[in-house]
Amino acid sequence: MSEPILLTALQGDNPGAFLAALGVLEVTTTAGFATRLRWTAAAGWRPVIEGMGSVHALLDVLEQDLRSTRDQEVLSFQYPKDEKKPQDLTGDLKPDPPRLRAWLEQLAADVSPDTRSSVDLAVALVPEGGLDRGGKAKPTAFHFTAGQQKFLDMVNTLRDEVTRDHLEEGLFGPWLHPVKLPSLGWDVGNSREYALRAQDPSTDAKLAQPGFEWLGLRGLRFLPTWAHRGQTVTTGVKGSWKNGSFLWPIWQPALSAAEVASLLAQRTRHWTPAERRARGIGTLYEARINRHDQGGYGSFRPPAVVP
């Protein structure tokens, strides 16, 4: 019988850690394991993975997934930054609608049980029909990059540098060796306010924990996007692009990937405390999404418990 695995470096009140825990569930489920995720208050709301057998087996699966994504079309999407310079490509999530549709149609045409994870991630990254003021695709509310930072370019750089040791440190700590690699900005402990700095932080590389960052990306699959009246909507996020917030539940029963996806699609904000307890919700956290006027660089503000 396998022992539950406590992911000691991930804290439930950190939105980035929440995404990383989801990433572990996504990767192990995709690999064919009947894993389940729960949170324990005994360790200060930290996640527990059940159904993996051992830490060694868990790291084997995470490492294999890391290698397999090098062939995934979802992360290799590129398009011209300027139609007048078709050779100058960028890896971001803001193409014109025809290019986005062509990319999504290609992913859908190639879908199979082995590639379904890629399609789910694409749906979480950018929807068809959600547009910005310039008529370009509007990505997920978790797109915190700006300026010279390009989301998919950063993800690919990150993926190519992540090691098994990074994955282990990211999940179990201690975080002794942060490195100068792209950070997607979801770690609330790594937020940098422009008002407190001499220059725009969007051009400045953070010290990141690569395993934590990578697994956070894999966790986005549980927070899909869709278009509503021409606007992009992201699961769990309310408000506008510059005045939004992310709400996430911490649950105590061990849930499968399908059950977690169903829970995160619910309007948990509107449940009474009694309804939350009946459904095994230990607490709800909410973190405001802060975006700077200088390019839209994003970060999470410190979270609060939702009463």
Sequence and secondary structure as in RCSB ss.txt:
>XXXX:A:sequence
MSEPILLTALQGDNPGAFLAALGVLEVTTTAGFATRLRWTAAAGWRPVIEGMGSVHALLDVLEQDLRSTRDQEVL
SFQYPKDEKKPQDLTGDLKPDPPRLRAWLEQLAADVSPDTRSSVDLAVALVPEGGLDRGGKAKPTAFHFTAGQQK
FLDMVNTLRDEVTRDHLEEGLFGPWLHPVKLPSLGWDVGNSREYALRAQDPSTDAKLAQPGFEWLGLRGLRFLPT
WAHRGQTVTTGVKGSWKNGSFLWPIWQPALSAAEVASLLAQRTRHWTPAERRARGIGTLYEARINRHDQGGYGSF
RPPAVVP
>XXXX:A:secstr
    EE TT  TT HHHHHHHHHHHHHHHHTT   EEEEEGGGTSEEEEESS  HHHHHHHHHHHHHHGGG GGG
   EESSTT TT EE SS   HHHHHHHHHHHHHT  TTTHHHHHHHHHH  TT B TTSSB   TT    TT  
HHHHHHHHHHH  HHHHHHHHH      BSS   S  GGG   GGGSSS GGGS   B HHHHHHHHHHGGGS E
EEETTEEEETTEEE SSSEEEEEEEE S B HHHHHHHHTS GGGS HHHHHHTTEEEEEEEEEEE TTTT EEE
   EE  
